Amino acid sequence: MFVFIMDPLGDGREHSATVTMMRAATERGHAVWHCTATGLSLIGARVHAVARQVGFDGDRPVLGEPTELDPHRATAVLVRIDPPYDILTVTLLLEHLRGDTVMMNDPRGLREANEKLYACRFPDLMPPTMVSADPGRLLAFAAGQPYGAVLKPLSDFKGRGILSVAHGDRNARSIAETTTALGSRPAMAQAFLPEVAEGDKRILLLDGEPLGGFLRRPAGDDFRANMAVGGTVHATGLDEDDLRIVRRIAPSLRADGLHLAGIDVIGGRLTEVNVTSMAGLPQLVELTGGRHDLRIIRWLEDRAERPGKGE
């Protein structure tokens, strides 16, 4: 039994990485269940889940009726909720599964791994970066970079809320105030990397080892390469810069139980580490022809056979 804790289906996620893994688990003969964060509860020290079994009509997932099930008996529980979400509550509930089932990714690791800030553990691999709630400091940082900067909210995804600040931009103050909610929340500023025009490389990692990667290129005049905003995907290999980054961050990911991750690399520099609902698995399978989805499921099966599997 594989339990996927994620957002509601039927909202455009039919081709997502999560559904790709659901199909692969079904192909391997596992019962697959879909559960939202609100379907979790704790009674005493045991987690309960109201979930729906997932079947497939071709490639389209079909959900059964809500059923209460015991996730302590699952082969694996996969946390695949799109940020932002109440990560503290969800992961503290899931802590009670520790020792009983395999969790991907580990609840403690998820609490530690803001997808923008995790990369800051490796500042020498990143472009120049600042995190601050002060619009003036962010703008001064942007002014000191050769091509300006990109401002990012810390808890969003799919390119949402990411804005560029170029030299001489008359909207710069407004952009910084918007991103920081008038100075009330921190945001990240990273030096703008013109190499993004050539591609933002997404590399998928399983237990610190690369499954592969592909390039996302901006569409039209949008500087963002995210697929959710129209970025196009292209096959690519991994070069020495990519492998150097992977080798550096892999021990940290393993230590934190972040066994499935997607890192973003632009011009040989690490920009983000995605560990919650990273995208790109269907694209990697399509571009390479490899069954990376089945490789993930087999890894979870093997992990479930080990002593102390949920530790």
Secondary structure, 3 states (H helix, E strand, C coil): CEEEEECCCCCCHHHCHHHHHHHHHHHCCCCEEEECHHHEEEECCEEEEEEEEEEEECCEEEECCCEEECHHHCCEEEEECCCCCCHHHHHHHHHHHCCCCEEECCHHHHHHCCCCCHHHHCHHHCCCEEEECCHHHHHHHHHCCCCCEEEEECCCCCCCCCEEECCCCCCHHHHHHHHCCCCCCCEEEEECCHHHHCCEEEEEEECCEEEEEEEEECCCCCCCCCHHHCCEEEECCCCHHHHHHHHHHHHHHHHCCCCEEEEEEECCEEEEEECCCCCCHHHHHHHHCCCHHHHHHHHHHHHHCCCCCCC
